[in-house]
Amino acid sequence: MNRLTGTTAIVTGGAQGIGAAIVTRLAQDGARVASLDIDAARGQALAADLQSQGLNVLFISADVTIEDDIRRAVETTEAHFGPVDILINNAGRNAYFDAAAMSSDDWDASMALNLKAAWLGAKYVLPSMKRRGGGSIVNISSLHARLTTEGMFPYAAAKAGLTGLTRSLALDYGAFNIRVNAILPGWTRTAGVDDWFSRQPDPAAAERRVIDTQPLRRIASPADVASVAAFLVSADASAITGAEIAVDCGLGAKYAG
Ligand SMILES: NC(=O)c1ccc[n+]([C@@H]2O[C@H](COP(=O)([O-])OP(=O)(O)OC[C@H]3O[C@@H](n4cnc5c(N)ncnc54)[C@H](O)[C@@H]3O)[C@@H](O)[C@H]2O)c1
């Protein structure tokens, strides 16, 4: 028996990147997994592929910035798989705005995806977790919650908010055996990171520079983040809540100056 057998999980932004790796890993560990995404083509394709391997994965088309989509997705998950034991709030996107130039709508959109969506997800799974005596939520924050670089406004603010949200929920729901933790990935080999490298004047040199800066001399894979998420939601992590776990190949330990 795998360590998540008998559990039901929701993963947001599950169609690609870190979310897809988490969907895959939780399903491999025995969970019934609902993958939520706005990218229905990719999300369906991944779910079909995992189903063909005998894994229990359901794709649900949902925009996590819309409260009604989240409510409906939780209901659909419960109807297919039963009550939700695990929620991974993963959907998110970098933002590169100038604070003096960005519009209020741009701010709201960034906060809606990178911060508010995690609260909305929690809002619709916490009541049943509380009734049933436990559950686990993991918020995929970022190293930018602690340390950031120029031009990452307001992503760093949203991701720092997400770790604050993690702590509040951990305290408010700890007495109900609901654990809430954050993972802070550093550079992770996803389409966005590959795209960033490809847009540099010398992509190979840019990649080498980034890798040389990492204490482990490599950047993480989505599977590296997924294995930590699978650990955090498992009974192996039953005494961990309110924690921020960096998966950053050591970058957050480094003094830049
Ligand atoms: N890749 C990195 O280096 C890195 C580093 C630190 C943190 N992160 C965080 O990890 C998470 C995943 O990042 P990634 O690089 O895998 O991203 P990605 O862009 O590869 O995948 C994100 C997924 O979320 C989906 N999505 C976007 N908006 C959505 C919405 N409104 N509703 C539902 N789904 C939506 C996208 O369609 C996509 O499938 C994000 O929260 C990101 O901030 C990534």
The ligand as an SDF file (V2000), in Angstrom:
LIG
                    3D

 44 48  0  0  0  0  0  0  0  0999 V2000
    9.2150   27.5700  -11.8730 N   0  0  0  0  0  0  0  0  0  0  0  0
    9.8660   28.1550  -10.8910 C   0  0  0  0  0  0  0  0  0  0  0  0
   11.1100   28.3520  -10.9690 O   0  0  0  0  0  0  0  0  0  0  0  0
    9.1390   28.5720   -9.6370 C   0  0  0  0  0  0  0  0  0  0  0  0
    9.9030   29.0760   -8.5830 C   0  0  0  0  0  0  0  0  0  0  0  0
    9.2450   29.4680   -7.4110 C   0  0  0  0  0  0  0  0  0  0  0  0
    7.8730   29.3400   -7.2940 C   0  0  0  0  0  0  0  0  0  0  0  0
    7.1600   28.8530   -8.3480 N   0  0  0  0  0  0  0  0  0  0  0  0
    5.7030   28.7460   -8.1560 C   0  0  0  0  0  0  0  0  0  0  0  0
    5.2900   27.4150   -8.4360 O   0  0  0  0  0  0  0  0  0  0  0  0
    3.9640   27.4280   -8.9650 C   0  0  0  0  0  0  0  0  0  0  0  0
    3.9480   26.6850  -10.2880 C   0  0  0  0  0  0  0  0  0  0  0  0
    4.8710   27.3290  -11.1610 O   0  0  0  0  0  0  0  0  0  0  0  0
    5.2720   26.7320  -12.5770 P   0  0  0  0  0  0  0  0  0  0  0  0
    6.5870   27.3000  -12.9130 O   0  0  0  0  0  0  0  0  0  0  0  0
    5.0650   25.2670  -12.5980 O   0  0  0  0  0  0  0  0  0  0  0  0
    4.1890   27.4700  -13.4940 O   0  0  0  0  0  0  0  0  0  0  0  0
    3.6190   27.1150  -14.9490 P   0  0  0  0  0  0  0  0  0  0  0  0
    3.2840   28.4240  -15.5620 O   0  0  0  0  0  0  0  0  0  0  0  0
    4.5010   26.1540  -15.6650 O   0  0  0  0  0  0  0  0  0  0  0  0
    2.2520   26.3520  -14.5740 O   0  0  0  0  0  0  0  0  0  0  0  0
    1.2390   27.0260  -13.9070 C   0  0  0  0  0  0  0  0  0  0  0  0
   -0.0860   26.3320  -14.2010 C   0  0  0  0  0  0  0  0  0  0  0  0
   -1.1090   27.0890  -13.5460 O   0  0  0  0  0  0  0  0  0  0  0  0
   -2.1840   27.2650  -14.4570 C   0  0  0  0  0  0  0  0  0  0  0  0
   -2.9340   28.4580  -14.1250 N   0  0  0  0  0  0  0  0  0  0  0  0
   -2.5630   29.7690  -14.3060 C   0  0  0  0  0  0  0  0  0  0  0  0
   -3.5580   30.5780  -13.9320 N   0  0  0  0  0  0  0  0  0  0  0  0
   -4.5610   29.7880  -13.4910 C   0  0  0  0  0  0  0  0  0  0  0  0
   -5.8690   30.0580  -12.9850 C   0  0  0  0  0  0  0  0  0  0  0  0
   -6.3360   31.3130  -12.8720 N   0  0  0  0  0  0  0  0  0  0  0  0
   -6.6520   28.9990  -12.6190 N   0  0  0  0  0  0  0  0  0  0  0  0
   -6.1980   27.7340  -12.7640 C   0  0  0  0  0  0  0  0  0  0  0  0
   -4.9850   27.4280  -13.2490 N   0  0  0  0  0  0  0  0  0  0  0  0
   -4.1790   28.4490  -13.6050 C   0  0  0  0  0  0  0  0  0  0  0  0
   -1.5070   27.3690  -15.8270 C   0  0  0  0  0  0  0  0  0  0  0  0
   -2.4310   27.1160  -16.8880 O   0  0  0  0  0  0  0  0  0  0  0  0
   -0.4200   26.3120  -15.6980 C   0  0  0  0  0  0  0  0  0  0  0  0
   -0.8590   25.0290  -16.0740 O   0  0  0  0  0  0  0  0  0  0  0  0
    3.5590   28.8950   -9.0770 C   0  0  0  0  0  0  0  0  0  0  0  0
    2.8060   29.2690   -7.9490 O   0  0  0  0  0  0  0  0  0  0  0  0
    4.8910   29.6250   -9.0850 C   0  0  0  0  0  0  0  0  0  0  0  0
    4.7780   30.9350   -8.6120 O   0  0  0  0  0  0  0  0  0  0  0  0
    7.7510   28.4610   -9.5080 C   0  0  0  0  0  0  0  0  0  0  0  0
  1  2  1  0
  2  3  2  0
  2  4  1  0
  4  5  1  0
  4 44  2  0
  5  6  2  0
  6  7  1  0
  7  8  2  0
  8  9  1  0
  8 44  1  0
  9 10  1  0
  9 42  1  0
 10 11  1  0
 11 12  1  0
 11 40  1  0
 12 13  1  0
 13 14  1  0
 14 15  2  0
 14 16  1  0
 14 17  1  0
 17 18  1  0
 18 19  2  0
 18 20  1  0
 18 21  1  0
 21 22  1  0
 22 23  1  0
 23 24  1  0
 23 38  1  0
 24 25  1  0
 25 26  1  0
 25 36  1  0
 26 27  1  0
 26 35  1  0
 27 28  2  0
 28 29  1  0
 29 30  1  0
 29 35  2  0
 30 31  1  0
 30 32  2  0
 32 33  1  0
 33 34  2  0
 34 35  1  0
 36 37  1  0
 36 38  1  0
 38 39  1  0
 40 41  1  0
 40 42  1  0
 42 43  1  0
M  CHG  2   8   1  16  -1
M  END
$$$$
